[in-house]
Amino acid sequence: MDKRVEDRRTQPQFELRCGGLHVVIQRFPVWLITLVTTATGTGAAWWTSR
């Protein structure tokens, strides 16, 4: 059981493999999540108010 918990901790949250490109994100920074959600909400409000 300990091995499963240990394996889950080492798995990346995001992994992208495209040809020779390999991008791995271990942990998303809080400021990035905040920026993306704010931009999405602002963009949606602007789009619906047109």
Biopython code that builds the backbone (N, CA, C, O; Angstrom):
import numpy as np
from Bio.PDB.StructureBuilder import StructureBuilder

atoms = [
    (1, "MET", "N", (0.823, -1.194, 0.000)),
    (1, "MET", "CA", (0.000, 0.000, 0.000)),
    (1, "MET", "C", (0.870, 1.263, 0.000)),
    (1, "MET", "O", (0.515, 2.255, -0.637)),
    (2, "ASP", "N", (1.974, 1.234, 0.690)),
    (2, "ASP", "CA", (2.860, 2.387, 0.718)),
    (2, "ASP", "C", (3.423, 2.695, -0.659)),
    (2, "ASP", "O", (3.642, 3.857, -0.999)),
    (3, "LYS", "N", (3.659, 1.650, -1.456)),
    (3, "LYS", "CA", (4.227, 1.844, -2.786)),
    (3, "LYS", "C", (3.255, 2.604, -3.679)),
    (3, "LYS", "O", (3.676, 3.463, -4.454)),
    (4, "ARG", "N", (1.954, 2.300, -3.585)),
    (4, "ARG", "CA", (0.957, 3.016, -4.396)),
    (4, "ARG", "C", (0.914, 4.494, -4.042)),
    (4, "ARG", "O", (0.855, 5.340, -4.934)),
    (5, "VAL", "N", (0.942, 4.815, -2.773)),
    (5, "VAL", "CA", (0.922, 6.212, -2.336)),
    (5, "VAL", "C", (2.191, 6.907, -2.806)),
    (5, "VAL", "O", (2.143, 8.055, -3.247)),
    (6, "GLU", "N", (3.324, 6.221, -2.716)),
    (6, "GLU", "CA", (4.589, 6.801, -3.145)),
    (6, "GLU", "C", (4.595, 7.037, -4.655)),
    (6, "GLU", "O", (5.088, 8.069, -5.110)),
    (7, "ASP", "N", (4.053, 6.096, -5.442)),
    (7, "ASP", "CA", (3.984, 6.260, -6.891)),
    (7, "ASP", "C", (3.085, 7.432, -7.276)),
    (7, "ASP", "O", (3.388, 8.157, -8.223)),
    (8, "ARG", "N", (1.990, 7.623, -6.557)),
    (8, "ARG", "CA", (1.062, 8.706, -6.863)),
    (8, "ARG", "C", (1.725, 10.064, -6.647)),
    (8, "ARG", "O", (1.451, 11.007, -7.390)),
    (9, "ARG", "N", (2.578, 10.175, -5.657)),
    (9, "ARG", "CA", (3.245, 11.439, -5.373)),
    (9, "ARG", "C", (4.263, 11.797, -6.443)),
    (9, "ARG", "O", (4.500, 12.979, -6.694)),
    (10, "THR", "N", (4.868, 10.802, -7.078)),
    (10, "THR", "CA", (5.902, 11.082, -8.060)),
    (10, "THR", "C", (5.339, 11.304, -9.457)),
    (10, "THR", "O", (6.070, 11.749, -10.342)),
    (11, "GLN", "N", (4.073, 11.009, -9.680)),
    (11, "GLN", "CA", (3.486, 11.219, -10.993)),
    (11, "GLN", "C", (3.286, 12.705, -11.247)),
    (11, "GLN", "O", (2.836, 13.425, -10.356)),
    (12, "PRO", "N", (3.613, 13.181, -12.454)),
    (12, "PRO", "CA", (3.419, 14.600, -12.759)),
    (12, "PRO", "C", (1.941, 14.927, -12.913)),
    (12, "PRO", "O", (1.134, 14.057, -13.242)),
    (13, "GLN", "N", (1.596, 16.176, -12.675)),
    (13, "GLN", "CA", (0.217, 16.619, -12.855)),
    (13, "GLN", "C", (-0.104, 16.823, -14.320)),
    (13, "GLN", "O", (-1.256, 16.679, -14.728)),
    (14, "PHE", "N", (0.906, 17.159, -15.124)),
    (14, "PHE", "CA", (0.697, 17.388, -16.553)),
    (14, "PHE", "C", (1.913, 16.888, -17.301)),
    (14, "PHE", "O", (3.047, 17.203, -16.941)),
    (15, "GLU", "N", (1.676, 16.105, -18.346)),
    (15, "GLU", "CA", (2.779, 15.600, -19.152)),
    (15, "GLU", "C", (2.366, 15.671, -20.614)),
    (15, "GLU", "O", (1.299, 15.187, -20.992)),
    (16, "LEU", "N", (3.220, 16.277, -21.433)),
    (16, "LEU", "CA", (2.952, 16.441, -22.859)),
    (16, "LEU", "C", (4.131, 15.892, -23.643)),
    (16, "LEU", "O", (5.271, 16.320, -23.459)),
    (17, "ARG", "N", (3.843, 14.942, -24.517)),
    (17, "ARG", "CA", (4.876, 14.384, -25.392)),
    (17, "ARG", "C", (4.410, 14.554, -26.823)),
    (17, "ARG", "O", (3.358, 14.051, -27.219)),
    (18, "CYS", "N", (5.208, 15.270, -27.588)),
    (18, "CYS", "CA", (4.884, 15.531, -28.989)),
    (18, "CYS", "C", (6.173, 15.459, -29.792)),
    (18, "CYS", "O", (6.939, 16.422, -29.832)),
    (19, "GLY", "N", (6.411, 14.330, -30.423)),
    (19, "GLY", "CA", (7.662, 14.153, -31.159)),
    (19, "GLY", "C", (8.845, 14.208, -30.213)),
    (19, "GLY", "O", (8.917, 13.436, -29.257)),
    (20, "GLY", "N", (9.773, 15.116, -30.473)),
    (20, "GLY", "CA", (10.937, 15.273, -29.619)),
    (20, "GLY", "C", (10.701, 16.162, -28.416)),
    (20, "GLY", "O", (11.567, 16.271, -27.548)),
    (21, "LEU", "N", (9.524, 16.811, -28.350)),
    (21, "LEU", "CA", (9.201, 17.712, -27.240)),
    (21, "LEU", "C", (8.597, 16.919, -26.090)),
    (21, "LEU", "O", (7.657, 16.148, -26.287)),
    (22, "HIS", "N", (9.123, 17.103, -24.915)),
    (22, "HIS", "CA", (8.611, 16.426, -23.727)),
    (22, "HIS", "C", (8.533, 17.449, -22.603)),
    (22, "HIS", "O", (9.559, 17.890, -22.083)),
    (23, "VAL", "N", (7.310, 17.827, -22.229)),
    (23, "VAL", "CA", (7.091, 18.825, -21.182)),
    (23, "VAL", "C", (6.425, 18.139, -19.997)),
    (23, "VAL", "O", (5.411, 17.459, -20.155)),
    (24, "VAL", "N", (6.998, 18.319, -18.809)),
    (24, "VAL", "CA", (6.448, 17.729, -17.591)),
    (24, "VAL", "C", (6.300, 18.830, -16.558)),
    (24, "VAL", "O", (7.248, 19.567, -16.289)),
    (25, "ILE", "N", (5.117, 18.944, -15.981)),
    (25, "ILE", "CA", (4.870, 19.904, -14.905)),
    (25, "ILE", "C", (4.542, 19.104, -13.652)),
    (25, "ILE", "O", (3.543, 18.385, -13.610)),
    (26, "GLN", "N", (5.375, 19.229, -12.644)),
    (26, "GLN", "CA", (5.176, 18.493, -11.397)),
    (26, "GLN", "C", (4.062, 19.105, -10.551)),
    (26, "GLN", "O", (3.267, 18.388, -9.942)),
    (27, "ARG", "N", (4.012, 20.445, -10.520)),
    (27, "ARG", "CA", (3.019, 21.128, -9.696)),
    (27, "ARG", "C", (2.716, 22.470, -10.332)),
    (27, "ARG", "O", (3.630, 23.222, -10.670)),
    (28, "PHE", "N", (1.431, 22.775, -10.498)),
    (28, "PHE", "CA", (1.042, 24.057, -11.073)),
    (28, "PHE", "C", (1.158, 25.147, -10.005)),
    (28, "PHE", "O", (0.661, 24.971, -8.892)),
    (29, "PRO", "N", (1.812, 26.278, -10.329)),
    (29, "PRO", "CA", (1.887, 27.369, -9.356)),
    (29, "PRO", "C", (0.512, 28.020, -9.162)),
    (29, "PRO", "O", (-0.270, 28.138, -10.105)),
    (30, "VAL", "N", (0.242, 28.429, -7.950)),
    (30, "VAL", "CA", (-1.055, 29.032, -7.619)),
    (30, "VAL", "C", (-1.281, 30.303, -8.428)),
    (30, "VAL", "O", (-2.400, 30.553, -8.876)),
    (31, "TRP", "N", (-0.236, 31.112, -8.624)),
    (31, "TRP", "CA", (-0.392, 32.363, -9.363)),
    (31, "TRP", "C", (-0.798, 32.088, -10.814)),
    (31, "TRP", "O", (-1.531, 32.883, -11.402)),
    (32, "LEU", "N", (-0.342, 30.994, -11.395)),
    (32, "LEU", "CA", (-0.714, 30.673, -12.769)),
    (32, "LEU", "C", (-2.182, 30.267, -12.865)),
    (32, "LEU", "O", (-2.878, 30.679, -13.793)),
    (33, "ILE", "N", (-2.651, 29.475, -11.928)),
    (33, "ILE", "CA", (-4.063, 29.071, -11.903)),
    (33, "ILE", "C", (-4.949, 30.300, -11.714)),
    (33, "ILE", "O", (-5.984, 30.422, -12.369)),
    (34, "THR", "N", (-4.552, 31.210, -10.822)),
    (34, "THR", "CA", (-5.310, 32.436, -10.585)),
    (34, "THR", "C", (-5.356, 33.301, -11.834)),
    (34, "THR", "O", (-6.410, 33.834, -12.180)),
    (35, "LEU", "N", (-4.236, 33.447, -12.507)),
    (35, "LEU", "CA", (-4.165, 34.246, -13.725)),
    (35, "LEU", "C", (-5.055, 33.675, -14.829)),
    (35, "LEU", "O", (-5.773, 34.419, -15.497)),
    (36, "VAL", "N", (-5.007, 32.368, -15.018)),
    (36, "VAL", "CA", (-5.806, 31.730, -16.078)),
    (36, "VAL", "C", (-7.304, 31.848, -15.782)),
    (36, "VAL", "O", (-8.081, 32.159, -16.684)),
    (37, "THR", "N", (-7.718, 31.609, -14.546)),
    (37, "THR", "CA", (-9.143, 31.707, -14.220)),
    (37, "THR", "C", (-9.646, 33.142, -14.311)),
    (37, "THR", "O", (-10.774, 33.373, -14.746)),
    (38, "THR", "N", (-8.827, 34.107, -13.907)),
    (38, "THR", "CA", (-9.224, 35.509, -14.019)),
    (38, "THR", "C", (-9.352, 35.920, -15.481)),
    (38, "THR", "O", (-10.317, 36.585, -15.857)),
    (39, "ALA", "N", (-8.401, 35.535, -16.292)),
    (39, "ALA", "CA", (-8.448, 35.869, -17.714)),
    (39, "ALA", "C", (-9.641, 35.203, -18.401)),
    (39, "ALA", "O", (-10.288, 35.811, -19.253)),
    (40, "THR", "N", (-9.928, 33.971, -18.034)),
    (40, "THR", "CA", (-11.075, 33.261, -18.622)),
    (40, "THR", "C", (-12.388, 33.941, -18.243)),
    (40, "THR", "O", (-13.265, 34.129, -19.086)),
    (41, "GLY", "N", (-12.516, 34.306, -16.973)),
    (41, "GLY", "CA", (-13.740, 34.975, -16.520)),
    (41, "GLY", "C", (-13.913, 36.341, -17.165)),
    (41, "GLY", "O", (-15.021, 36.707, -17.558)),
    (42, "THR", "N", (-12.837, 37.090, -17.274)),
    (42, "THR", "CA", (-12.894, 38.401, -17.910)),
    (42, "THR", "C", (-13.225, 38.278, -19.388)),
    (42, "THR", "O", (-14.032, 39.042, -19.918)),
    (43, "GLY", "N", (-12.602, 37.319, -20.046)),
    (43, "GLY", "CA", (-12.884, 37.091, -21.468)),
    (43, "GLY", "C", (-14.316, 36.651, -21.705)),
    (43, "GLY", "O", (-14.950, 37.088, -22.665)),
    (44, "ALA", "N", (-14.831, 35.790, -20.840)),
    (44, "ALA", "CA", (-16.222, 35.332, -20.979)),
    (44, "ALA", "C", (-17.192, 36.488, -20.747)),
    (44, "ALA", "O", (-18.186, 36.615, -21.462)),
    (45, "ALA", "N", (-16.913, 37.330, -19.754)),
    (45, "ALA", "CA", (-17.780, 38.484, -19.482)),
    (45, "ALA", "C", (-17.758, 39.455, -20.662)),
    (45, "ALA", "O", (-18.799, 39.984, -21.050)),
    (46, "TRP", "N", (-16.593, 39.685, -21.222)),
    (46, "TRP", "CA", (-16.484, 40.583, -22.369)),
    (46, "TRP", "C", (-17.211, 40.000, -23.576)),
    (46, "TRP", "O", (-17.908, 40.723, -24.288)),
    (47, "TRP", "N", (-17.055, 38.699, -23.811)),
    (47, "TRP", "CA", (-17.660, 38.053, -24.974)),
    (47, "TRP", "C", (-19.193, 38.066, -24.884)),
    (47, "TRP", "O", (-19.868, 38.301, -25.886)),
    (48, "THR", "N", (-19.742, 37.816, -23.691)),
    (48, "THR", "CA", (-21.194, 37.767, -23.551)),
    (48, "THR", "C", (-21.823, 39.155, -23.518)),
    (48, "THR", "O", (-23.022, 39.288, -23.762)),
    (49, "SER", "N", (-21.046, 40.183, -23.225)),
    (49, "SER", "CA", (-21.607, 41.529, -23.151)),
    (49, "SER", "C", (-21.623, 42.206, -24.530)),
    (49, "SER", "O", (-22.153, 43.309, -24.665)),
    (50, "ARG", "N", (-21.065, 41.576, -25.523)),
    (50, "ARG", "CA", (-21.014, 42.188, -26.867)),
    (50, "ARG", "C", (-22.355, 42.237, -27.510)),
    (50, "ARG", "O", (-22.482, 42.720, -28.635)),
]
sb = StructureBuilder()
sb.init_structure("model")
sb.init_model(0)
sb.init_chain("A")
sb.init_seg("    ")
for serial, (resi, resn, name, xyz) in enumerate(atoms, 1):
    if name == "N":
        sb.init_residue(resn, " ", resi, " ")
    sb.init_atom(name, np.array(xyz, "f"), 0.0, 1.0, " ", f" {name:<3s}", serial, name[0])
structure = sb.get_structure()
